[in-house]
Amino acid sequence: MATVSGYVDGGDRPRTAVAANVALWLMQILVALAFAGAGSAKLSGNVDMVAMFDAIGVGQWFRFVTGGLEIFGALLLLTRATAPFGALLLACVMVGAVVTHLAVLHNSPVGPLVLLVMTGLIAWRRWPSQRRV
């Protein structure tokens, strides 16, 4: 039960810190689901993914590597101890995706940019020296 002072259960964490922690966990779960879905599509040989990696021109092996990294990063996001490392891994994947969309595919990088910002925020807020929430 909350006290008059604005702290939860008489503890030393203000309500805003608890709310920020809940919001960050929700973002981590949503980002993990997005990357798990994208990685699964790549690993399962989704026709669109096969065509996109053909257009990139590196080879289908790169689709498997990317899909594996996305699923591994998504799993890392689901625990507090590994979340910053998963977020950094996925941010690196998204940097590559942004560059690929701009330089090779010549289409909009908005999706990868949004995920880059979200993974960057998760990495920053979950980094051990930044454990405010």
C-alpha positions in Angstrom: 0.0 0.0 0.0 1.3 3.5 -0.8 2.1 5.9 1.8 1.4 9.6 1.8 5.1 10.4 1.0 4.7 8.9 -2.5 6.8 5.9 -1.8 5.6 2.4 -2.4 5.0 0.2 0.7 7.1 2.4 2.9 10.2 1.5 0.8 12.8 3.8 -0.6 11.6 3.6 -4.3 9.2 6.4 -5.4 6.2 5.5 -7.4 7.7 7.1 -10.5 10.7 4.7 -10.3 8.3 1.7 -10.1 6.3 3.0 -13.0 9.4 3.5 -15.1 10.6 0.0 -14.3 7.2 -1.5 -15.3 7.2 0.6 -18.6 10.8 -0.5 -19.3 9.9 -4.2 -18.8 6.9 -3.8 -21.1 9.1 -2.3 -23.8 11.6 -5.1 -23.3 8.9 -7.7 -23.8 7.5 -6.0 -26.9 10.9 -5.6 -28.5 11.8 -9.2 -27.6 8.5 -10.3 -29.3 9.3 -8.2 -32.4 12.8 -9.6 -32.7 11.7 -13.2 -32.0 9.1 -12.9 -34.8 11.5 -11.4 -37.2 14.2 -13.9 -36.4 11.8 -16.8 -36.7 10.7 -15.5 -40.2 14.3 -15.5 -41.3 15.1 -18.9 -39.9 11.9 -20.5 -41.2 12.6 -19.4 -44.8 9.8 -17.0 -45.1 9.5 -16.1 -48.8 9.8 -12.3 -48.2 12.9 -12.8 -46.1 14.5 -15.1 -48.7 13.8 -12.5 -51.4 15.1 -9.6 -49.3 18.4 -11.4 -48.5 18.7 -12.3 -52.3 18.3 -8.6 -53.0 21.0 -7.8 -50.4 23.3 -10.1 -52.3 25.4 -11.5 -49.4 23.9 -14.9 -49.5 21.3 -16.9 -47.6 23.8 -17.8 -44.9 23.6 -14.2 -43.7 19.8 -14.6 -43.3 20.4 -17.5 -40.9 23.1 -15.5 -38.9 20.8 -12.5 -38.7 17.8 -14.6 -37.6 19.9 -16.4 -35.0 21.2 -13.1 -33.6 17.7 -11.7 -33.4 16.3 -14.7 -31.5 19.4 -14.8 -29.2 19.1 -11.1 -28.5 15.4 -11.4 -27.8 16.0 -14.1 -25.3 18.7 -12.0 -23.6 16.2 -9.2 -23.2 14.0 -11.3 -20.9 16.2 -11.3 -17.9 17.5 -8.2 -16.1 21.1 -9.4 -15.9 21.4 -10.0 -19.6 19.1 -7.4 -21.0 21.7 -4.7 -21.6 23.9 -7.1 -23.5 20.9 -8.3 -25.6 19.9 -4.8 -26.3 23.4 -3.9 -27.4 23.5 -6.9 -29.7 20.2 -6.1 -31.2 21.2 -2.4 -31.6 24.2 -3.5 -33.6 22.0 -5.7 -35.8 19.7 -2.6 -36.3 22.6 -0.4 -37.3 23.4 -2.9 -40.0 19.8 -3.0 -41.0 19.6 0.8 -41.3 22.7 0.9 -43.5 21.4 -2.0 -45.6 18.0 -0.4 -46.1 19.6 2.9 -47.2 22.6 1.8 -49.2 21.5 -1.6 -50.7 17.8 -1.9 -50.7 17.1 1.8 -51.2 14.0 1.9 -49.1 12.8 3.4 -45.8 14.8 2.5 -42.7 12.0 3.7 -40.3 11.3 0.2 -38.8 15.0 -0.5 -38.0 15.5 3.0 -36.7 12.6 2.7 -34.3 14.0 -0.6 -33.0 17.5 0.9 -32.8 16.2 3.7 -30.5 14.2 1.2 -28.4 17.2 -1.2 -28.0 19.4 1.8 -27.2 17.1 3.0 -24.5 16.9 -0.5 -23.0 20.7 -0.8 -23.0 21.2 2.6 -21.4 18.5 2.1 -18.7 19.5 -1.5 -17.9 23.3 -1.0 -17.9 24.6 -2.0 -14.4 25.9 1.5 -13.6 22.6 3.0 -14.6 20.3 0.8 -12.5 17.9 3.6 -11.5 14.9 1.5 -12.4 
